[in-house]
Amino acid sequence: MSDDRFQSLSEKVDVLIDLCADMKRENQLLRASADNWQSERKQLMEKNKAAKTQLESILVRLKAMDQS
């Protein structure tokens, strides 16, 4: 293999290594972001459940007041 072809191949490998490292960093950021969204979603679902429970309790009390 000639020096020029070897140099060209070496440069392409370096580019691929850099690209792989960039993609790995991006993947880590995306995973962290997904974890944050899932955590936030869980918290919102818990708040929604608590609000629903409170509303149901209020409705039961209002119906009891209306019947008395």
C-alpha positions, -999 to 999 in steps of 0.1 A, spaced: 0 0 0 14 34 -9 20 61 16 -7 83 2 -33 55 4 -23 46 39 -24 83 50 -59 86 34 -71 55 52 -56 67 84 -74 100 81 -107 83 74 -103 61 105 -95 91 126 -127 108 113 -147 77 121 -132 76 156 -142 112 162 -177 106 148 -181 76 171 -170 97 201 -194 125 192 -223 100 188 -215 84 221 -216 118 239 -249 126 221 -263 93 231 -254 99 267 -271 133 266 -302 119 251 -304 91 277 -300 116 305 -327 138 289 -350 108 286 -344 99 322 -353 135 332 -385 134 311 -395 101 326 -389 114 362 -409 145 355 -437 125 339 -439 103 370 -441 133 393 -468 149 372 -488 116 372 -485 114 410 -497 151 413 -526 143 389 -536 113 409 -535 133 442 -556 161 426 -581 135 413 -584 120 448 -590 154 463 -617 163 437 -635 130 443 -634 136 480 -649 171 475 -676 157 452 -686 131 478 -689 158 505 -709 181 482 -733 152 474 -736 145 511 -744 181 518 -769 182 490 -788 152 504 -790 165 539 
